[in-house]
Structures are given as C-alpha cells and as structure tokens.
Amino acid sequence: MVADIAIVGGGPSGLALAGMLERAGFSYIVYERSAHDIPPRGGCLDLHKGSGQVRVGPSTQSIFGVLIKMQLAMEEAGCYDKFREYGRDGPFTIHQVWDHNGNRAFKWGQGEDQPELDREQIKQALLTTIPGEKIQWKQGVESSARNEKGEIVLTFKDGTTATGFKLVVGADGAFSRIRHLVVSLDQGNEYQLNNLQVTPATPTYSGIAFWTGEIHPSNTFYPTAQQKARYGPMVVLGRGTMIWIQRQGGDHYRIELGFQKSLEFTTDPKVNFEDTEAVKNMLLSEFYDGHAEEIKDMIRAIDSPFHPWPLHYMPPESLNWEAKQDVTLIGDAAHVTTPFIGEGVNLAMTDSIVLVRKLKEFGITKKAIEEYEKDMFPRASDVIEKSVAAGKLYYDWDAPKSVMEANVHHSADSKA
C-alpha cells in the first residue's frame, strides 16, 4: 500500500516532519539516501524554544535579527525529553569572539536556554518517534518527474521507482531533486544576480566557503585547544576571514576555516583534501598569514582530512512560487541560507511544525500547501536577508570592530 505522504530526505526537518505526522495519524514514508548508521555531516547545532515567537537577542545577537526558538519542534515530534537528555548547556552556550591578533573582543550566550546538540544526537532523538518500517535507508532519490497522468514519480539511485502519493515533501537539502517540481526552471522568473543569470530553482553561491577540519583528544595540542576555545564556540574574525572553533559531543574540536573565494577555488583548490599538511600550508599562506601565531597554531594542529563547504543561499525574491496540489518543500530544499545567524535548522523545524498544523486543519489539499507556504515565504526571506547581512559583517576586514559598531547602531535605532 502506497503511503499518502512521501518525505524525500531524512535530515532534521524531514525526521521532525515524520515524527509529527506519526503523532497526528498521517500515512507517510521517509526516503533517506544515507545508511542508518552513518552520522550526518556537519557541526553541532543549538535549538531554540517556542514557535512563532520572535525576539531580538542580547548583545551581538541583536545585529543578527530575529531568533525563532524551536525546541517546540521536539515537543510536537514527541521527543523533548530525549532532546533535553542529549543537550549541552551552561558553558557550551557561551560564544567568545576574538580578533585576528588573539585579543578577545566580547562574548555572548551565557545563561541562554539554547542547548547544543550534535546532528547525530538530533537524529537519534527524532528516530525514537518514528517506526522503523516508515524510513527507507540508503534509498536516495536520483530524480523526480510527472508521468502522463500528472502523478509525481520518484526514481531512486538503484533504478526503482515509486508513485501514487497524495503529497511529496522535498526535505533533501540545498540541491533538492524535488525543487524543480515546485519552481519550474522555465517559468520565466529569471533575474540578474552578481552579473549571472539565475533561475528561481538555483541556489546562489555566497562568495564565502568553509574548509573544515578537527582536533582530537589524542592530539598533543588538545589541552591548549581546551584552554583557548573552552566549551562554547570560539570565533576569530578579521582580515576578511572567519574561524569557528567548537567542541563537539565526542569531545573533539571542529574547526571551520572561512574565507572569500570563487566557487571553483573552494571545490577544486589543486590540493588534495586528504593531504592535511598541504591544505594547512596553503590556507596559512593564502588567508591566515596575518593572524597571531597562537591562532595559526590552532590551524597547524588540525589532524583530520579537510572537507569543503561552499555556502549557498536561495535569493529571497525566488520565494514566491504558486502552490501546487501535491508537492512542497521544507528546510534547505525550500530556503537554504548561510549559517551566520544560526537559524537554518530552527527555520527548517518551524517549516515542519507549520506544515503539519496546516495538514491537520485542511487535510492533504492545495489549501494546506498554500497556507503553509504563505507562512514560510516571509519567514524564510527574513532569515536569509539577515544571515547574508551578518556574513558581510563577519567578513569585514576590520571585524570584529565593525561587528561591535553595527550592534551599537542597531541598539540605538531600536530605542529610537
């Protein structure tokens, strides 16, 4: 028997959606390309409380705009207790910001109820809400199309297909295989961006990339990393670069080395990412030569292969498509954004909450999709705009000074 709803993608938003649909009594199936035992790639995340409730945060967070607190997603999926069990708070929520000379400029986050979780912990918490038979692992969707009856057909990497769903939800990330069914490449809404012709179904490269590496407890430098970076994120700004150093649930440190360069360079640097020493030497000479030695020592100590992470976002003007009867998008598939206000996963989980509420209210209908997307468009556009703006501040040559000045101006404007 074919499920009524197909969820393509088993990331945080897809699994949260599945957990909520389970509690609401809907028929669904999740298709996830990775294996059950493969941890998701990426650093730890902080999840925020509430739903639809917005606030301007204290200190530097005010420049980054609205925070949509999303611990409620775990409550509605039925795994809030597990979420609290996994969550790391206290010193893990404190962000320290340093300049490239090794001086601490400011900190924020102390006492905030925004616990940090590894992506694997979020996955495991959400999986406690979903029956095992309702997730098909190692079943990546290769393509999607409509047949002669107008039904959506999913074609998987192994060549098999599935169809007959009342609703297909694309939760498969920035380069979604479902997005073209919602936002057609030939619908005529092309526009110019950075002298490139962009279609609404195409994420835009931000001009910024991270290359990520790790420092593990067995590393002789590890005690120094502990002393410097502590538990919460250590953020180093200046000279048009950014370094994000954060302790993960397995006690190792994940280091994101951020710089501004072409997309071609970020994915094909003429250096083998497995050659850790060669990558470190190139980064130190190309981007971080002007940083303090103690900062460069953190880079020199990386003991893992590197992974490239070019940052993309959906231009806000592309979030305006006409609702379809049988397909919609959530999370990065709908509105991938840069990570500079830390709202990507919270925004995605808000999508899941709102979509399920609309499905409960209107059934699996076009009206439910219209109402969900009407809520999602402005919410996502706002986060994208604020995140792109925050990225410009982070990567200003004079950061963190420019970040602090922008925050003062924002605070003054808010009081006016």
N, C-alpha and C positions, 0 to 999 in steps of 0.2 A: 504494500500500500504506500502510495506517494504521500509524503508529508505536505502539509499546506504551505509551510514557510521553509525556504532554503536559506541558510546563513552561510555565505561564502567568506571564510576566514575565521580562525579561532584565536584571535588576539583578544586584548582586554574588552573591547566593545562588543565583539562577536559573542564571547563567552558570557558577558554580562547580559546581553540581549537574550541568549539562550536560557540563562537562569531565571530571568524574569518571565519569559514565555512559559517556562515549565511551571512556575507558581501560578500563572494566570490560566493554565489549562489549554494552551495552544498546541497544535501539532507542528513540529519543526524538526529539521535535521541540520547539523553543522558539518561543513566540509573544510578540513584544515590540511594544508599541504605538508606540514612537518609531522614528525612522529611524536607520539605521546611523551616519550622520554627525552626529547630534545628541548633544552631550556630556550626560551625566547632570547634573541639577541637584544642588547641594549642595557643601559644603566638602570639603577633603581629609580623609583618614582614616588612622589608624595601625592596622596589622595586627600581631597578637600571635602568638607562637610556640606550638607544642605542640598537644596535643589531650587533653581530659580532665584536663590538669594544671592545678592551681589554686595560686595563691599570694596572699598579702597583700602589696601593694606597699609600697615605702618611702615615708617622709614622708607627705604628704597623701593619697596614693593609698590608704593603709590605711583611711581612713574610707569610701572608696567601694567597699570589699569585694573580692570575688573578681574576678580578671582571668583570662579564658580565652584563652590565647595561641593565635592562629590562623594563623600563617604556614604551618602544616601543610596548610591548605586549598589553598594554591598548589602545594605539593609533590604532593598527591594529584590535583590537576587537571592537573599536568604543565607548569606554567609558572613554577616557582620562580625560575629564572634570570632570566626577564624581570621578575618582581616585584622581584628584587634590583637589576636594572638601573635600574628606574624609582624605587626607594625613595630617600627623602631622610632621612639620619640625622644624627648629630653634633649641631650646634646646632639642627636642626629638631625635635628631640625634647624640648627644654627648655621647660617651661611656667613663665611668670612670672605671679605673682598680685599685683595691686595693689589698694589701696583707692580709694575714690571721690575722695580728696583728692590722688591722684597719688603715693602712697608705696608702694614695693614691699614686700610683706609676706613672701613666700617664693617659692621656685621648686622644681620637681621635674622628673625625667625625664632628667637629664644622664647620658650613657653607656648609656642603655637601648636594647636591640635591638628597637625598635618603630618601624620606618621609616614616614615619612609618604608617602602616595601620593594623587594626585588621583583622583577617581572615574573619570574618563576613562582614566587610566592603569591602574587595576584592570580596567576593561572591556577595554582593548586587550590586556592581559596574558592575560586569560581567553579572549579570542577566538582567540588563537593555538592553543588546544587543541580548537576546535570547527569541524568542516567547515562551510563557508558555507551549504550547502544545508539544514543542520539548524536554521537560525534563520530564521523568517519575520518580517522587519521591517515596521513600520507595519501590524501586524495585532493591534490591540488587542481584547481580549475585552470585549464590551459586557455580556454576561450568561451565566449558566450554569444549566442545569436538567436534570432527568431526563426521558427520554421514556417511552413506555408500556412499554418493555422494561426500564426501570430504568437505562438507559445514560446517562452524562453527555453532554450536548450543549453545545458551546461555540458561542455566537453572537458573531460579530465585528462591529465597527463598520460594516463595509461590507455587512452583511446576510447574508453567507455563514455556513455552519455547519461544524462538524467533530465527529465522534463515533467510537465504536468503540475508544477507548483502554482499556487494562487499568488504567492509573493516571493520574490528573490531579493535578499538584502545583501548588498555588497559591503563587506567588512574586511576587505582584502588589501587594505593599505594604499599607499600613495600611487602605485602604478596598477590600479584596480583593473581586473578583467571584466568588471561589470559596468564601470562608469559610462562606457560608450552607449549602453542601452538607455541611460538616463539623459546624458548630454551628448547628442549626436555631433560627430566631427563635421558634418556638412550642414548644420543648422544655420550657418551664416552669421554667427556671433563672434567672428574673429576680431581681434584688436591688436594694436601695436603695444609692445612692452619691451623696453631696452633694445629698440630697433629690430625686434624679432616679431614675426607673425605668430600669434599664439591662439590656439583654439580653446574653448571652454573645458575640453576634456583633458587638457595637458597641464600637469603641474609645472611651475616655473622654478628654475634653479635660482637660489637667492644670491649667489655670488660668494657664499660662505660654506666652508666644509670643516668637519672634524675628522681627524685621524685618531683612532682610539687605541690605547694600549693599557697594560696593567702592571702593578707591582704586587707581588705575592708575599705572604708571611715568611717564606723561606729565603727571601732576598735579604742580603746583609744590610741594605739600605732601609729596610722596612721600619725599624724603630725610629729612624729620622723622619720618614714619611708620617708615622703616627704622631710624632711630636709636632710636626708642622701643620699637617692637614687635619688632625684630630678626627672627629666622628662625622660632623656635617660637611657640606661641600666647602672646599677652598677654591675661590675663584680669583684668577690672576688676570688683570686687564692692563692694556697699554700697548702702544706702538702698532695699533691696528690688528691685534691678536687677542685671543682669549684662551685660557687654560682652566678646565673644570676638573678638579680632583675630588673624588668622593669615595668613601669607604662603602663597600658592598656587604650584603648579608653573609657572604663567605669569608669576610674579613680582609679580602684583598682590596686594593685601591684601583679604581678605574680612572684613567686619565684621558680626557678629551682635549686634544690639541687643535684649537680653532684658528683658521686663517682665511684670508680672502684671495681667491684664485679662480681661474677658469674651471668649468666643469671637466674639460678634457684633462687638465692637470690633476684634478682631485681623484680621478679614476684611473689615470694612466701616467704616473709620475716618472716612468722609466726606472723605477726602483721596485724591486720585488718586496711586497709587503711582508713576506715571510723572513726577509733579511732584516731583522730588527735593528742591528747596528747601522746598516746603511741608511735605513729610513730615519733613525735618530740623528745621524750626522747631517743628512740633508735638511731636516727640519731645523736643527740648531743653526746651521749656516744660512738658511734661506729666510727664516721667520723669527727666530728667537735669539739671534746673536747679541742683541742689545739688552737682554734680560740679565738680572743678577745671577751670579754663579749658583746661589742656593736654589733658584728657580730652575736653572739649567740642569742642576744635579738631579732634580725630580725626573726630568726627561731622560737623562742618561741612565737612570736606574730602571727604566721600563724593561721588563723581562719576558714579554709576550710578543707574538706577531701583531702587526697593526691591522686595523680594519678601517676602510674609508667610509665616511658618512657625509655625502654631499647633501646639503639642506635645501629642500624644496618647499614650495607653498602654492596653494591654489589662489590666484588673484581673486580678491573679494568680488569683483564685478562678474566673475563667472558663476557665482552662486545665485542663479536666477532662472533656473530651468523650469519648464512646465511639468507638473506632477504626472506620473504615469500610474496606471491601474495596478501594475503587477511588479514593480521594481523600485527600489530606493537605495540610498547609500547612507552609511554611518561611519563615524571615525575618520581616519585619514583618507579613506576612499572618497569621502564627501569633501573634506576640507583640510587636507594636510597643511601643516603650518610649521614654522620654525619653532625651536624649543625655548625661546628666550623669556617667556613669562610662565613656563612650566604648566601650561593648561591643556596640552594636547590630549592626554588620557582622560582628564576630567571632562573636557568638552565631549570626547567620544562617549563616555559613560552617560553624560547628560542626554546625548542622542538616543541611547538605548532606553533610558527611562521615559523620555517623551514619546518615542515611537510605540512602546508597549502601552502606555496610557491611552494613546490615540486609537490603537488597535482594539483595546478593551472598550473604548467608547463607541467606535464606529464600525467595528468588525474589520475584516480584511477587505477594505474598499479603497477606492481612489480618494474618498473624502478623508480617510485616516492618513493617507500619504500626504495629501495637500496640507492638512493641519500640522503634521509633523514637520514638513519642510518649511512651512511658513514660520514656525518657531525656530528652526535650525538656521536658516539663512542669515538673519541679522546677528544671531548669537555667534555663529562661526566667523562672519565677516569682521565683527568687532575684535575677536581674539586674534585673527590673522593680522589685522592692521596694527594692533598694539604690539604683537610679537615682532613684526618686521621693524617697527619703530624702535623697540627696545634693542633689537640686534644692531641697529645703526649706532645707538648709544654705547653698547658694549664694545663695539669695534672701532670707536672713535680713537684717533691717535693719542688723544690726551686723557682717555679713560684711565682710572675711574673718576678723575676730577670732573669730567664732563657729565658723568652719570649723577654725581652728587649735585652739581649745579642744576641739572634738569629736574631733579627731585625737589630742590628748593623752589624753583619756579612753579612746578606743578602744585606744591603745597600752598604757595601764595595765591595762585589762581583759584584753588579750591575754596579758600577762605574769603575771597573777594565777593 
